[in-house]
Amino acid sequence: MENLQLKGEKSFGKTRVKVNVQVILFEEDDIWYAYLPALDINGYGNNEEEAKESLKIAIDEFIRYTLNKNTFYDELKRLGWIIKKSKKTLIAPKISDLINENQELKEIVDSRRYKSDGYQVRVPVLA
């Protein structure tokens, strides 16, 4: 299976952790989508590479916006993440749990051809 990891890093804080999540890549109506269910974010483009690049931008904007609004941990919790601040640990929700709770993801998995692979997101840990 093709490695769908996206690379690139922006500075959003001094302390950062790597979190393993799943990314799903699929095509619909001649548009490619890269969907990150753990953050409920997607990117899109005319081909797989454009979709992956668009997803990187969307992740950066999600992190930047939620940090700016001081809602980063609240959003992660809303999305089903487990957060242990004292240990600086962030645990993404399991893909199986997301499929049961996210109708869009369930439809993708049940009715579309897609690629899926592990993915590392670097997220800041706030003091």
Salt bridges, closest charged atoms under 4 A:
GLU2 OE2 - LYS52 NZ 3.06
GLU2 OE1 - LYS115 NZ 3.06
GLU9 OE2 - ARG16 NE 3.41
GLU9 OE1 - ARG122 NE 3.45
GLU28 OE1 - ARG112 NH2 2.41
GLU48 OE2 - LYS115 NZ 3.12
GLU49 OE2 - LYS52 NZ 3.12
GLU53 OE2 - LYS56 NZ 2.83
GLU61 OE2 - ARG64 NE 3.74
GLU75 OE1 - ARG78 NH2 2.82
GLU107 OE2 - ARG112 NH2 3.33
ASP110 OD2 - LYS106 NZ 3.09
